[in-house]
Amino acid sequence: MTPKTKEQIAKIRTRSKDKILMAALDLFAKKGYHNTSVSAIARHAGISKGLIYNYYDSKEELLKGVIEMLMEDSSEFFLATQKEDPNEALRSLFVLLKNYLIEKRGLYRLAVSLSVQEEVGKFEFLKDIIEEKFQGFLTVFESLMTKKGVKNAKGEALLLGALFDGISLQYTFSEKYPLEEVIDFLIEKYCK
């Protein structure tokens, strides 16, 4: 048998970590962080408990890995805002939001279930990650509103952030939410 290349080993490690993180997210969201053991995560992922500890020193580190995995998708949103025309940047953001929600509805549902758990909200690292992302989005929205010439750019940015949150929650938990219609309305309202 030929030894594995560095690239093959890296792919195996990435697949293993992804499997662990998805199993952890699923159990943390459904059973609660404190009610989920590392052993249960290993069983759910179909791997050994030792493999988890090969990547993560503790259950708390594993939770941090789950949160970071969930936040990775937000980088696409920031890239969409690099367009010169603020209307085009906003249009891209709205379309990205729609596509993200459609493609990752189940994942987002788990993320929301995890994020509203009282015991999870007590971790300082989680508060820091969420605050950093919130400030990042607020800065981007405010910059776009300023480029559009909106008088109260910060207020409009806060409103836009609340709209993103509300749309995400409504679509995720309501089977009949008219996502396409709402996104079309936002494009009409903000991208003139």
C-alpha distance (Angstrom), angle and dihedral (degrees) to the residues before:
residue distance angle dihedral
M1 . . .
T2 3.79 . .
P3 3.82 116.6 .
K4 3.77 114.4 -108.6
T5 3.80 119.0 -102.7
K6 3.79 122.2 -121.7
E7 3.81 89.0 -105.3
Q8 3.82 92.1 53.1
I9 3.79 91.1 48.4
A10 3.82 90.8 48.8
K11 3.83 90.3 51.5
I12 3.79 91.7 49.6
R13 3.81 90.6 49.7
T14 3.81 91.6 48.7
R15 3.83 92.2 49.2
S16 3.81 90.9 47.9
K17 3.79 92.9 49.5
D18 3.81 92.0 46.8
K19 3.81 90.6 50.3
I20 3.81 90.7 50.0
L21 3.81 93.8 46.7
M22 3.80 94.0 48.2
A23 3.81 91.9 48.1
A24 3.81 90.3 48.3
L25 3.80 92.6 48.3
D26 3.78 91.8 49.0
L27 3.81 94.0 50.5
F28 3.80 96.5 38.5
A29 3.81 89.7 52.0
K30 3.80 96.5 44.4
K31 3.80 102.8 35.3
G32 3.79 102.0 22.2
Y33 3.78 130.1 -105.9
H34 3.81 96.2 -92.1
N35 3.81 93.2 44.1
T36 3.80 92.6 54.5
S37 3.78 120.4 83.9
V38 3.79 127.0 -159.7
S39 3.82 86.9 -118.6
A40 3.82 90.1 57.2
I41 3.81 90.4 50.0
A42 3.80 90.6 51.0
R43 3.82 91.4 50.3
H44 3.81 91.3 46.8
A45 3.82 90.8 50.2
G46 3.80 92.5 44.3
I47 3.80 93.5 -123.3
S48 3.78 138.1 107.4
K49 3.78 122.0 -83.6
G50 3.81 88.2 -126.1
L51 3.80 90.8 61.4
I52 3.80 89.9 58.6
Y53 3.80 90.2 53.0
N54 3.80 88.2 49.1
Y55 3.82 87.0 67.4
Y56 3.81 104.2 25.0
D57 3.81 128.5 38.2
S58 3.80 95.0 -152.7
K59 3.79 145.2 -0.5
E60 3.81 87.8 -97.8
E61 3.83 90.5 55.8
L62 3.79 88.0 49.5
L63 3.81 90.3 52.9
K64 3.80 88.9 50.6
G65 3.81 88.7 51.9
V66 3.80 90.4 51.6
I67 3.82 91.9 50.9
E68 3.80 92.2 47.4
M69 3.82 90.1 49.7
L70 3.80 90.2 52.6
M71 3.80 91.5 49.1
E72 3.81 94.4 50.7
D73 3.79 91.3 80.8
S74 3.79 91.1 62.2
S75 3.82 91.1 72.0
E76 3.83 88.8 75.5
F77 3.78 89.4 59.2
F78 3.79 91.6 54.0
L79 3.81 91.7 49.2
A80 3.80 90.6 53.4
T81 3.79 90.2 59.7
Q82 3.81 93.8 60.1
K83 3.79 91.4 87.8
E84 3.81 116.6 113.0
D85 3.79 95.0 -131.7
P86 3.82 109.6 70.4
N87 3.81 91.2 -154.0
E88 3.80 90.9 56.7
A89 3.80 90.8 45.2
L90 3.80 90.5 52.5
R91 3.80 92.0 45.9
S92 3.82 88.8 52.5
L93 3.81 90.8 49.1
F94 3.80 92.9 51.4
V95 3.81 92.7 47.8
L96 3.81 90.9 46.6
L97 3.80 90.3 50.8
K98 3.80 90.9 51.2
N99 3.80 93.5 47.5
Y100 3.80 92.8 45.2
L101 3.79 92.4 51.6
I102 3.79 93.2 47.0
E103 3.81 94.4 46.5
K104 3.80 97.8 40.0
R105 3.77 105.0 30.7
G106 3.80 94.0 128.0
L107 3.80 92.9 45.9
Y108 3.80 91.6 49.0
R109 3.82 90.7 49.2
L110 3.81 89.5 55.0
A111 3.81 91.1 46.4
V112 3.81 91.8 52.9
S113 3.81 91.2 47.0
L114 3.78 89.6 52.1
S115 3.80 95.7 44.6
V116 3.81 95.7 54.1
Q117 3.80 94.1 55.1
E118 3.78 109.7 113.5
E119 3.80 94.1 -142.5
V120 3.82 91.8 53.3
G121 3.80 92.7 49.3
K122 3.79 90.8 61.8
F123 3.81 94.2 69.8
E124 3.81 110.7 103.3
F125 3.81 93.2 -150.5
L126 3.80 89.1 58.5
K127 3.80 92.4 50.9
D128 3.82 89.1 49.5
I129 3.82 94.0 49.6
I130 3.80 93.0 47.6
E131 3.81 93.0 45.9
E132 3.80 91.2 49.3
K133 3.81 92.2 50.9
F134 3.81 92.3 44.1
Q135 3.80 91.6 51.6
G136 3.80 90.3 46.3
F137 3.78 93.0 53.4
L138 3.79 92.1 43.0
T139 3.80 91.1 52.2
V140 3.81 91.7 48.9
F141 3.81 93.6 47.0
E142 3.80 91.9 46.0
S143 3.81 91.4 49.6
L144 3.80 91.0 51.1
M145 3.79 92.0 48.2
T146 3.81 90.4 48.7
K147 3.83 90.4 51.4
K148 3.80 88.1 51.3
G149 3.80 89.7 53.6
V150 3.81 96.1 -115.2
K151 3.83 109.7 166.3
N152 3.80 97.2 -141.5
A153 3.80 98.1 35.8
K154 3.81 94.3 163.7
G155 3.81 93.2 50.9
E156 3.81 91.1 47.7
A157 3.83 89.6 47.7
L158 3.80 90.8 53.2
L159 3.79 89.9 48.7
L160 3.80 91.4 49.3
G161 3.82 90.3 50.7
A162 3.80 90.1 51.0
L163 3.82 89.7 49.0
F164 3.80 91.0 52.8
D165 3.80 90.6 50.0
G166 3.80 93.8 45.9
I167 3.79 94.7 46.2
S168 3.80 90.6 48.0
L169 3.79 93.4 51.0
Q170 3.80 95.2 43.1
Y171 3.79 93.8 49.3
T172 3.79 93.6 43.9
F173 3.78 95.5 52.5
S174 3.81 103.1 29.2
E175 3.79 118.1 69.2
K176 3.82 91.9 -160.8
Y177 3.81 99.7 46.6
P178 3.84 108.5 135.4
L179 3.82 96.7 -130.5
E180 3.82 96.3 163.3
E181 3.79 91.0 50.4
V182 3.81 93.1 48.4
I183 3.82 93.2 48.1
D184 3.82 90.3 48.4
F185 3.82 88.6 51.1
L186 3.82 91.6 50.7
I187 3.80 91.4 49.4
E188 3.81 89.6 49.9
K189 3.81 92.1 47.4
Y190 3.82 100.9 42.7
C191 3.79 107.1 24.2
K192 3.80 102.5 61.9
